[in-house]
Amino acid sequence: MVERSRIGASVHDSRCCSTISAFSLASPLAARPYDLRHAAVSLWLDADVHAPEAAERAGHGVDVLLKVYAKCIDGQRGVASGRILEALSQ
């Protein structure tokens, strides 16, 4: 398990537990674990996971999530309009 590190800090520069194998540390994916979290949160929002749920899973507050990841939910006006119309017709 990797402990929290500075944003953008390399795993190699952070303290980590001995459970990370040399193979895992050598992976380019381990260079900046923050990038992996960012990719995951972007995927969740694109998959229509509700912001409070995505924020909790990412360890953010909803306000931070919406500020940082607003570009991930930008351009979904058509989807939102369709859902509003569907809700109003029920």
Distance bins in CASP14 RR format, pairs under 12 A and 6 or more apart:
PFRMAT RR
TARGET T0000
AUTHOR 0000-0000-0000
RMODE 2
METHOD distances of the structure
MODEL  1
1 11 0 0 0 0 0 1 0 0 0 0 0
1 14 0 0 0 0 0 1 0 0 0 0 0
1 15 0 0 0 0 0 1 0 0 0 0 0
1 16 1 0 0 1 0 0 0 0 0 0 0
1 17 1 0 1 0 0 0 0 0 0 0 0
1 18 0 0 0 0 0 1 0 0 0 0 0
1 19 1 0 0 1 0 0 0 0 0 0 0
1 20 1 0 0 1 0 0 0 0 0 0 0
1 24 0 0 0 0 0 1 0 0 0 0 0
1 33 0 0 0 0 0 1 0 0 0 0 0
2 9 0 0 0 0 0 1 0 0 0 0 0
2 10 0 0 0 0 0 1 0 0 0 0 0
2 11 1 0 1 0 0 0 0 0 0 0 0
2 12 0 0 0 0 0 1 0 0 0 0 0
2 13 0 0 0 0 0 1 0 0 0 0 0
2 14 1 0 0 1 0 0 0 0 0 0 0
2 15 0 0 0 0 1 0 0 0 0 0 0
2 16 1 0 1 0 0 0 0 0 0 0 0
2 17 1 0 0 1 0 0 0 0 0 0 0
2 18 0 0 0 0 0 1 0 0 0 0 0
2 19 0 0 0 0 1 0 0 0 0 0 0
2 20 1 0 0 1 0 0 0 0 0 0 0
2 24 0 0 0 0 1 0 0 0 0 0 0
2 25 0 0 0 0 1 0 0 0 0 0 0
2 29 0 0 0 0 0 1 0 0 0 0 0
2 30 0 0 0 0 1 0 0 0 0 0 0
2 31 0 0 0 0 0 1 0 0 0 0 0
2 32 0 0 0 0 0 1 0 0 0 0 0
2 33 1 0 1 0 0 0 0 0 0 0 0
2 34 0 0 0 0 0 1 0 0 0 0 0
2 36 0 0 0 0 1 0 0 0 0 0 0
2 37 0 0 0 0 0 1 0 0 0 0 0
3 9 0 0 0 0 0 1 0 0 0 0 0
3 11 0 0 0 0 1 0 0 0 0 0 0
3 13 0 0 0 0 0 1 0 0 0 0 0
3 14 1 0 0 1 0 0 0 0 0 0 0
3 15 1 0 1 0 0 0 0 0 0 0 0
3 16 1 0 0 1 0 0 0 0 0 0 0
3 17 1 0 0 1 0 0 0 0 0 0 0
3 18 0 0 0 0 0 1 0 0 0 0 0
3 19 0 0 0 0 0 1 0 0 0 0 0
3 20 0 0 0 0 0 1 0 0 0 0 0
3 33 0 0 0 0 0 1 0 0 0 0 0
4 11 0 0 0 0 0 1 0 0 0 0 0
4 14 0 0 0 0 1 0 0 0 0 0 0
4 15 0 0 0 0 1 0 0 0 0 0 0
4 16 0 0 0 0 0 1 0 0 0 0 0
4 33 0 0 0 0 1 0 0 0 0 0 0
4 34 0 0 0 0 1 0 0 0 0 0 0
4 37 0 0 0 0 0 1 0 0 0 0 0
4 59 0 0 0 0 0 1 0 0 0 0 0
5 11 1 0 0 1 0 0 0 0 0 0 0
5 12 0 0 0 0 0 1 0 0 0 0 0
5 13 1 0 0 1 0 0 0 0 0 0 0
5 14 1 1 0 0 0 0 0 0 0 0 0
5 15 1 0 0 1 0 0 0 0 0 0 0
5 16 0 0 0 0 1 0 0 0 0 0 0
5 30 0 0 0 0 0 1 0 0 0 0 0
5 31 0 0 0 0 0 1 0 0 0 0 0
5 32 0 0 0 0 1 0 0 0 0 0 0
5 33 1 0 0 1 0 0 0 0 0 0 0
5 34 1 0 0 1 0 0 0 0 0 0 0
5 37 0 0 0 0 0 1 0 0 0 0 0
6 13 0 0 0 0 1 0 0 0 0 0 0
6 14 1 0 0 1 0 0 0 0 0 0 0
6 15 0 0 0 0 0 1 0 0 0 0 0
6 32 0 0 0 0 0 1 0 0 0 0 0
6 33 0 0 0 0 0 1 0 0 0 0 0
6 34 0 0 0 0 1 0 0 0 0 0 0
7 14 0 0 0 0 0 1 0 0 0 0 0
7 32 0 0 0 0 1 0 0 0 0 0 0
7 33 0 0 0 0 0 1 0 0 0 0 0
7 34 1 0 1 0 0 0 0 0 0 0 0
7 35 0 0 0 0 0 1 0 0 0 0 0
7 37 0 0 0 0 1 0 0 0 0 0 0
7 38 0 0 0 0 1 0 0 0 0 0 0
7 64 0 0 0 0 0 1 0 0 0 0 0
7 68 0 0 0 0 0 1 0 0 0 0 0
8 14 0 0 0 0 1 0 0 0 0 0 0
8 31 0 0 0 0 1 0 0 0 0 0 0
8 32 1 0 1 0 0 0 0 0 0 0 0
8 33 0 0 0 0 1 0 0 0 0 0 0
8 34 1 0 1 0 0 0 0 0 0 0 0
8 35 1 0 0 1 0 0 0 0 0 0 0
8 36 0 0 0 0 0 1 0 0 0 0 0
8 37 0 0 0 0 0 1 0 0 0 0 0
8 38 0 0 0 0 1 0 0 0 0 0 0
9 15 0 0 0 0 0 1 0 0 0 0 0
9 16 0 0 0 0 0 1 0 0 0 0 0
9 30 0 0 0 0 0 1 0 0 0 0 0
9 31 0 0 0 0 1 0 0 0 0 0 0
9 32 1 0 0 1 0 0 0 0 0 0 0
9 33 0 0 0 0 1 0 0 0 0 0 0
9 34 1 0 0 1 0 0 0 0 0 0 0
9 35 0 0 0 0 0 1 0 0 0 0 0
10 16 0 0 0 0 0 1 0 0 0 0 0
10 25 0 0 0 0 1 0 0 0 0 0 0
10 28 0 0 0 0 0 1 0 0 0 0 0
10 30 0 0 0 0 1 0 0 0 0 0 0
10 31 1 0 1 0 0 0 0 0 0 0 0
10 32 1 0 0 1 0 0 0 0 0 0 0
10 33 0 0 0 0 1 0 0 0 0 0 0
10 34 0 0 0 0 0 1 0 0 0 0 0
10 35 0 0 0 0 0 1 0 0 0 0 0
11 17 0 0 0 0 0 1 0 0 0 0 0
11 20 1 0 0 1 0 0 0 0 0 0 0
11 22 0 0 0 0 0 1 0 0 0 0 0
11 24 0 0 0 0 1 0 0 0 0 0 0
11 25 1 0 0 1 0 0 0 0 0 0 0
11 26 0 0 0 0 0 1 0 0 0 0 0
11 27 0 0 0 0 1 0 0 0 0 0 0
11 28 0 0 0 0 0 1 0 0 0 0 0
11 29 0 0 0 0 1 0 0 0 0 0 0
11 30 1 0 1 0 0 0 0 0 0 0 0
11 31 1 0 0 1 0 0 0 0 0 0 0
11 32 1 0 0 1 0 0 0 0 0 0 0
11 33 1 0 1 0 0 0 0 0 0 0 0
11 34 0 0 0 0 0 1 0 0 0 0 0
11 35 0 0 0 0 0 1 0 0 0 0 0
11 36 0 0 0 0 0 1 0 0 0 0 0
12 20 0 0 0 0 0 1 0 0 0 0 0
12 22 0 0 0 0 0 1 0 0 0 0 0
12 24 0 0 0 0 0 1 0 0 0 0 0
12 25 1 0 0 1 0 0 0 0 0 0 0
12 26 0 0 0 0 1 0 0 0 0 0 0
12 27 0 0 0 0 0 1 0 0 0 0 0
12 30 0 0 0 0 1 0 0 0 0 0 0
12 31 0 0 0 0 1 0 0 0 0 0 0
12 32 0 0 0 0 0 1 0 0 0 0 0
12 33 0 0 0 0 0 1 0 0 0 0 0
13 25 0 0 0 0 0 1 0 0 0 0 0
13 30 0 0 0 0 0 1 0 0 0 0 0
13 31 0 0 0 0 0 1 0 0 0 0 0
13 32 0 0 0 0 0 1 0 0 0 0 0
13 33 0 0 0 0 0 1 0 0 0 0 0
14 20 0 0 0 0 0 1 0 0 0 0 0
14 25 0 0 0 0 0 1 0 0 0 0 0
14 30 0 0 0 0 0 1 0 0 0 0 0
14 31 0 0 0 0 0 1 0 0 0 0 0
14 32 0 0 0 0 0 1 0 0 0 0 0
14 33 0 0 0 0 1 0 0 0 0 0 0
14 34 0 0 0 0 0 1 0 0 0 0 0
16 22 0 0 0 0 0 1 0 0 0 0 0
16 24 0 0 0 0 1 0 0 0 0 0 0
16 25 0 0 0 0 1 0 0 0 0 0 0
16 30 0 0 0 0 1 0 0 0 0 0 0
16 33 0 0 0 0 1 0 0 0 0 0 0
17 24 0 0 0 0 0 1 0 0 0 0 0
17 25 0 0 0 0 0 1 0 0 0 0 0
18 24 0 0 0 0 0 1 0 0 0 0 0
18 25 0 0 0 0 0 1 0 0 0 0 0
19 25 0 0 0 0 0 1 0 0 0 0 0
20 26 0 0 0 0 0 1 0 0 0 0 0
20 27 0 0 0 0 1 0 0 0 0 0 0
20 29 0 0 0 0 0 1 0 0 0 0 0
20 30 1 0 0 1 0 0 0 0 0 0 0
20 33 0 0 0 0 0 1 0 0 0 0 0
21 27 0 0 0 0 1 0 0 0 0 0 0
21 30 0 0 0 0 0 1 0 0 0 0 0
22 30 0 0 0 0 0 1 0 0 0 0 0
23 29 0 0 0 0 0 1 0 0 0 0 0
23 30 0 0 0 0 1 0 0 0 0 0 0
24 30 1 0 1 0 0 0 0 0 0 0 0
24 31 0 0 0 0 0 1 0 0 0 0 0
24 33 0 0 0 0 0 1 0 0 0 0 0
25 31 0 0 0 0 1 0 0 0 0 0 0
25 33 0 0 0 0 0 1 0 0 0 0 0
27 33 0 0 0 0 0 1 0 0 0 0 0
27 36 0 0 0 0 0 1 0 0 0 0 0
28 35 0 0 0 0 1 0 0 0 0 0 0
28 36 0 0 0 0 0 1 0 0 0 0 0
29 35 0 0 0 0 1 0 0 0 0 0 0
29 36 1 0 0 1 0 0 0 0 0 0 0
29 37 0 0 0 0 0 1 0 0 0 0 0
29 39 0 0 0 0 1 0 0 0 0 0 0
29 40 0 0 0 0 0 1 0 0 0 0 0
30 36 0 0 0 0 1 0 0 0 0 0 0
32 38 0 0 0 0 1 0 0 0 0 0 0
32 39 0 0 0 0 0 1 0 0 0 0 0
33 39 0 0 0 0 0 1 0 0 0 0 0
33 40 0 0 0 0 0 1 0 0 0 0 0
34 40 0 0 0 0 0 1 0 0 0 0 0
34 41 0 0 0 0 0 1 0 0 0 0 0
34 58 0 0 0 0 0 1 0 0 0 0 0
34 68 0 0 0 0 0 1 0 0 0 0 0
35 41 0 0 0 0 0 1 0 0 0 0 0
35 42 0 0 0 0 0 1 0 0 0 0 0
36 42 0 0 0 0 0 1 0 0 0 0 0
36 43 0 0 0 0 0 1 0 0 0 0 0
36 58 0 0 0 0 0 1 0 0 0 0 0
37 43 0 0 0 0 0 1 0 0 0 0 0
37 44 0 0 0 0 0 1 0 0 0 0 0
37 54 0 0 0 0 0 1 0 0 0 0 0
37 57 0 0 0 0 1 0 0 0 0 0 0
37 58 1 0 0 1 0 0 0 0 0 0 0
37 59 0 0 0 0 1 0 0 0 0 0 0
37 60 0 0 0 0 1 0 0 0 0 0 0
37 65 0 0 0 0 0 1 0 0 0 0 0
37 68 0 0 0 0 0 1 0 0 0 0 0
37 69 0 0 0 0 0 1 0 0 0 0 0
38 44 0 0 0 0 0 1 0 0 0 0 0
38 45 0 0 0 0 0 1 0 0 0 0 0
38 54 0 0 0 0 0 1 0 0 0 0 0
38 58 0 0 0 0 1 0 0 0 0 0 0
38 60 0 0 0 0 0 1 0 0 0 0 0
38 65 0 0 0 0 0 1 0 0 0 0 0
38 68 0 0 0 0 1 0 0 0 0 0 0
38 69 0 0 0 0 1 0 0 0 0 0 0
38 71 0 0 0 0 0 1 0 0 0 0 0
38 72 0 0 0 0 1 0 0 0 0 0 0
39 45 0 0 0 0 0 1 0 0 0 0 0
39 46 0 0 0 0 0 1 0 0 0 0 0
39 58 0 0 0 0 0 1 0 0 0 0 0
39 69 0 0 0 0 0 1 0 0 0 0 0
39 72 0 0 0 0 0 1 0 0 0 0 0
40 46 0 0 0 0 0 1 0 0 0 0 0
40 47 0 0 0 0 0 1 0 0 0 0 0
40 49 0 0 0 0 0 1 0 0 0 0 0
40 54 0 0 0 0 1 0 0 0 0 0 0
40 57 0 0 0 0 1 0 0 0 0 0 0
40 58 1 0 0 1 0 0 0 0 0 0 0
40 59 0 0 0 0 0 1 0 0 0 0 0
40 60 0 0 0 0 0 1 0 0 0 0 0
40 69 0 0 0 0 0 1 0 0 0 0 0
40 72 0 0 0 0 0 1 0 0 0 0 0
41 47 0 0 0 0 0 1 0 0 0 0 0
41 49 0 0 0 0 1 0 0 0 0 0 0
41 51 0 0 0 0 0 1 0 0 0 0 0
41 53 0 0 0 0 0 1 0 0 0 0 0
41 54 1 0 1 0 0 0 0 0 0 0 0
41 55 0 0 0 0 1 0 0 0 0 0 0
41 56 0 0 0 0 0 1 0 0 0 0 0
41 57 1 0 0 1 0 0 0 0 0 0 0
41 58 1 0 1 0 0 0 0 0 0 0 0
41 59 0 0 0 0 1 0 0 0 0 0 0
41 60 1 0 0 1 0 0 0 0 0 0 0
41 61 0 0 0 0 0 1 0 0 0 0 0
41 64 0 0 0 0 0 1 0 0 0 0 0
41 65 1 0 0 1 0 0 0 0 0 0 0
41 66 0 0 0 0 0 1 0 0 0 0 0
41 68 0 0 0 0 1 0 0 0 0 0 0
41 69 1 0 1 0 0 0 0 0 0 0 0
41 70 0 0 0 0 0 1 0 0 0 0 0
41 71 0 0 0 0 0 1 0 0 0 0 0
41 72 1 0 0 1 0 0 0 0 0 0 0
41 73 0 0 0 0 0 1 0 0 0 0 0
42 49 0 0 0 0 0 1 0 0 0 0 0
42 54 0 0 0 0 1 0 0 0 0 0 0
42 58 0 0 0 0 0 1 0 0 0 0 0
42 65 0 0 0 0 0 1 0 0 0 0 0
42 68 0 0 0 0 1 0 0 0 0 0 0
42 69 1 0 0 1 0 0 0 0 0 0 0
42 70 0 0 0 0 0 1 0 0 0 0 0
42 71 0 0 0 0 1 0 0 0 0 0 0
42 72 1 0 1 0 0 0 0 0 0 0 0
42 73 0 0 0 0 1 0 0 0 0 0 0
42 74 0 0 0 0 0 1 0 0 0 0 0
43 49 0 0 0 0 1 0 0 0 0 0 0
43 54 0 0 0 0 1 0 0 0 0 0 0
43 57 0 0 0 0 0 1 0 0 0 0 0
43 58 0 0 0 0 0 1 0 0 0 0 0
43 69 0 0 0 0 0 1 0 0 0 0 0
43 72 0 0 0 0 1 0 0 0 0 0 0
44 50 0 0 0 0 1 0 0 0 0 0 0
44 51 0 0 0 0 1 0 0 0 0 0 0
44 52 0 0 0 0 0 1 0 0 0 0 0
44 53 1 0 0 1 0 0 0 0 0 0 0
44 54 1 0 1 0 0 0 0 0 0 0 0
44 55 0 0 0 0 1 0 0 0 0 0 0
44 56 0 0 0 0 0 1 0 0 0 0 0
44 57 1 0 0 1 0 0 0 0 0 0 0
44 58 0 0 0 0 1 0 0 0 0 0 0
44 60 0 0 0 0 0 1 0 0 0 0 0
44 65 0 0 0 0 1 0 0 0 0 0 0
44 69 0 0 0 0 1 0 0 0 0 0 0
44 72 0 0 0 0 1 0 0 0 0 0 0
44 73 0 0 0 0 0 1 0 0 0 0 0
45 51 1 0 0 1 0 0 0 0 0 0 0
45 52 0 0 0 0 0 1 0 0 0 0 0
45 53 0 0 0 0 0 1 0 0 0 0 0
45 54 1 0 1 0 0 0 0 0 0 0 0
45 55 0 0 0 0 1 0 0 0 0 0 0
45 57 0 0 0 0 0 1 0 0 0 0 0
45 58 0 0 0 0 1 0 0 0 0 0 0
45 60 0 0 0 0 0 1 0 0 0 0 0
45 62 0 0 0 0 0 1 0 0 0 0 0
45 65 0 0 0 0 1 0 0 0 0 0 0
45 66 0 0 0 0 1 0 0 0 0 0 0
45 68 0 0 0 0 0 1 0 0 0 0 0
45 69 1 0 1 0 0 0 0 0 0 0 0
45 70 0 0 0 0 1 0 0 0 0 0 0
45 71 0 0 0 0 1 0 0 0 0 0 0
45 72 1 0 1 0 0 0 0 0 0 0 0
45 73 1 0 1 0 0 0 0 0 0 0 0
45 74 0 0 0 0 0 1 0 0 0 0 0
45 75 0 0 0 0 0 1 0 0 0 0 0
45 76 0 0 0 0 1 0 0 0 0 0 0
46 54 0 0 0 0 0 1 0 0 0 0 0
46 69 0 0 0 0 1 0 0 0 0 0 0
46 71 0 0 0 0 0 1 0 0 0 0 0
46 72 1 0 1 0 0 0 0 0 0 0 0
46 73 1 0 0 1 0 0 0 0 0 0 0
46 74 0 0 0 0 0 1 0 0 0 0 0
46 75 0 0 0 0 0 1 0 0 0 0 0
46 76 0 0 0 0 1 0 0 0 0 0 0
46 79 0 0 0 0 0 1 0 0 0 0 0
47 53 0 0 0 0 0 1 0 0 0 0 0
47 54 0 0 0 0 1 0 0 0 0 0 0
47 72 0 0 0 0 0 1 0 0 0 0 0
47 73 0 0 0 0 0 1 0 0 0 0 0
47 76 0 0 0 0 0 1 0 0 0 0 0
47 79 0 0 0 0 0 1 0 0 0 0 0
48 54 0 0 0 0 1 0 0 0 0 0 0
48 72 0 0 0 0 0 1 0 0 0 0 0
48 73 0 0 0 0 1 0 0 0 0 0 0
48 76 0 0 0 0 1 0 0 0 0 0 0
48 79 1 0 0 1 0 0 0 0 0 0 0
48 80 0 0 0 0 0 1 0 0 0 0 0
48 83 0 0 0 0 1 0 0 0 0 0 0
49 55 0 0 0 0 1 0 0 0 0 0 0
49 56 0 0 0 0 0 1 0 0 0 0 0
49 57 0 0 0 0 1 0 0 0 0 0 0
49 58 0 0 0 0 0 1 0 0 0 0 0
49 65 0 0 0 0 0 1 0 0 0 0 0
49 69 0 0 0 0 0 1 0 0 0 0 0
49 72 0 0 0 0 0 1 0 0 0 0 0
49 73 0 0 0 0 0 1 0 0 0 0 0
50 56 0 0 0 0 1 0 0 0 0 0 0
50 57 0 0 0 0 0 1 0 0 0 0 0
50 62 0 0 0 0 1 0 0 0 0 0 0
50 65 0 0 0 0 0 1 0 0 0 0 0
50 66 0 0 0 0 0 1 0 0 0 0 0
50 73 0 0 0 0 0 1 0 0 0 0 0
51 57 0 0 0 0 0 1 0 0 0 0 0
51 58 0 0 0 0 0 1 0 0 0 0 0
51 60 0 0 0 0 1 0 0 0 0 0 0
51 61 0 0 0 0 1 0 0 0 0 0 0
51 62 1 0 1 0 0 0 0 0 0 0 0
51 63 0 0 0 0 1 0 0 0 0 0 0
51 64 0 0 0 0 0 1 0 0 0 0 0
51 65 1 0 1 0 0 0 0 0 0 0 0
51 66 1 0 0 1 0 0 0 0 0 0 0
51 67 0 0 0 0 0 1 0 0 0 0 0
51 68 0 0 0 0 0 1 0 0 0 0 0
51 69 0 0 0 0 1 0 0 0 0 0 0
51 70 0 0 0 0 0 1 0 0 0 0 0
51 72 0 0 0 0 0 1 0 0 0 0 0
51 73 0 0 0 0 1 0 0 0 0 0 0
52 58 0 0 0 0 0 1 0 0 0 0 0
52 59 0 0 0 0 0 1 0 0 0 0 0
52 60 0 0 0 0 0 1 0 0 0 0 0
52 61 0 0 0 0 1 0 0 0 0 0 0
52 62 1 0 1 0 0 0 0 0 0 0 0
52 63 0 0 0 0 0 1 0 0 0 0 0
52 65 0 0 0 0 1 0 0 0 0 0 0
52 66 0 0 0 0 0 1 0 0 0 0 0
53 59 0 0 0 0 0 1 0 0 0 0 0
53 60 0 0 0 0 0 1 0 0 0 0 0
53 61 0 0 0 0 0 1 0 0 0 0 0
53 62 0 0 0 0 1 0 0 0 0 0 0
53 65 0 0 0 0 0 1 0 0 0 0 0
54 60 0 0 0 0 1 0 0 0 0 0 0
54 61 0 0 0 0 1 0 0 0 0 0 0
54 62 0 0 0 0 1 0 0 0 0 0 0
54 64 0 0 0 0 0 1 0 0 0 0 0
54 65 1 0 0 1 0 0 0 0 0 0 0
54 66 0 0 0 0 1 0 0 0 0 0 0
54 68 0 0 0 0 0 1 0 0 0 0 0
54 69 1 0 0 1 0 0 0 0 0 0 0
54 72 0 0 0 0 1 0 0 0 0 0 0
54 73 0 0 0 0 1 0 0 0 0 0 0
55 61 1 0 1 0 0 0 0 0 0 0 0
55 62 1 0 1 0 0 0 0 0 0 0 0
55 63 0 0 0 0 1 0 0 0 0 0 0
55 64 1 0 0 1 0 0 0 0 0 0 0
55 65 1 0 1 0 0 0 0 0 0 0 0
55 66 0 0 0 0 1 0 0 0 0 0 0
55 67 0 0 0 0 0 1 0 0 0 0 0
55 68 0 0 0 0 0 1 0 0 0 0 0
55 69 0 0 0 0 1 0 0 0 0 0 0
56 62 0 0 0 0 1 0 0 0 0 0 0
56 64 0 0 0 0 0 1 0 0 0 0 0
56 65 0 0 0 0 1 0 0 0 0 0 0
57 65 0 0 0 0 1 0 0 0 0 0 0
58 64 0 0 0 0 1 0 0 0 0 0 0
58 65 1 0 0 1 0 0 0 0 0 0 0
58 66 0 0 0 0 0 1 0 0 0 0 0
58 68 0 0 0 0 1 0 0 0 0 0 0
58 69 0 0 0 0 1 0 0 0 0 0 0
58 72 0 0 0 0 0 1 0 0 0 0 0
59 65 0 0 0 0 1 0 0 0 0 0 0
59 68 0 0 0 0 0 1 0 0 0 0 0
60 66 0 0 0 0 1 0 0 0 0 0 0
60 67 0 0 0 0 1 0 0 0 0 0 0
60 68 1 0 0 1 0 0 0 0 0 0 0
60 69 0 0 0 0 1 0 0 0 0 0 0
61 67 0 0 0 0 1 0 0 0 0 0 0
61 68 0 0 0 0 1 0 0 0 0 0 0
61 69 0 0 0 0 0 1 0 0 0 0 0
62 68 0 0 0 0 0 1 0 0 0 0 0
62 69 0 0 0 0 0 1 0 0 0 0 0
62 70 0 0 0 0 0 1 0 0 0 0 0
63 69 0 0 0 0 0 1 0 0 0 0 0
63 70 0 0 0 0 0 1 0 0 0 0 0
64 70 0 0 0 0 0 1 0 0 0 0 0
65 72 0 0 0 0 1 0 0 0 0 0 0
65 73 0 0 0 0 1 0 0 0 0 0 0
66 72 0 0 0 0 1 0 0 0 0 0 0
66 73 1 0 0 1 0 0 0 0 0 0 0
66 74 0 0 0 0 0 1 0 0 0 0 0
67 73 0 0 0 0 0 1 0 0 0 0 0
70 76 0 0 0 0 0 1 0 0 0 0 0
73 79 0 0 0 0 1 0 0 0 0 0 0
73 80 0 0 0 0 1 0 0 0 0 0 0
74 80 0 0 0 0 0 1 0 0 0 0 0
75 81 0 0 0 0 0 1 0 0 0 0 0
76 82 0 0 0 0 0 1 0 0 0 0 0
76 83 0 0 0 0 1 0 0 0 0 0 0
76 84 0 0 0 0 0 1 0 0 0 0 0
77 83 0 0 0 0 0 1 0 0 0 0 0
77 84 0 0 0 0 0 1 0 0 0 0 0
78 84 0 0 0 0 1 0 0 0 0 0 0
78 85 0 0 0 0 1 0 0 0 0 0 0
78 86 0 0 0 0 0 1 0 0 0 0 0
79 85 0 0 0 0 0 1 0 0 0 0 0
79 86 0 0 0 0 0 1 0 0 0 0 0
80 86 0 0 0 0 0 1 0 0 0 0 0
80 87 0 0 0 0 0 1 0 0 0 0 0
81 87 0 0 0 0 0 1 0 0 0 0 0
81 88 0 0 0 0 0 1 0 0 0 0 0
82 88 0 0 0 0 1 0 0 0 0 0 0
82 89 0 0 0 0 1 0 0 0 0 0 0
83 89 0 0 0 0 0 1 0 0 0 0 0
83 90 0 0 0 0 0 1 0 0 0 0 0
84 90 0 0 0 0 0 1 0 0 0 0 0
END
